[in-house]
């Protein structure tokens, strides 16, 4: 595909960044080591299943609470992936979790 045609095609495709902040409670965890084990497993699964970039942003030194920030990039279907991601996290954290979500378009990011 010629460069100009590629550029026109890419300009028509909408790109989005969806940020999901998940505040998690690990009530069954008895210590920081136990929480770390559960959290590591969850982060790996989020990366593999959803292609999410995942970072722990708060609660590093507490043994029952943490906050994860998950970033998903894609087209308009990224919100459906975020819905699935939230349901998956809820199923893995029966002691409680809450979410906040931001959806930004490529135009929003460029200002």
Buried (B, 14 or more C-beta within 10 A) or exposed (E): EEEEEEEEEEEEEEBBBBBBBBBBBBEEBEEEEBBBEBBEEBBEBBEEEBEBEBEBEEBEEEBBBBBBBBBBBBEEEBBEBBEEBBEBBBEBBEEEBEBEBEBEEEEEEEE
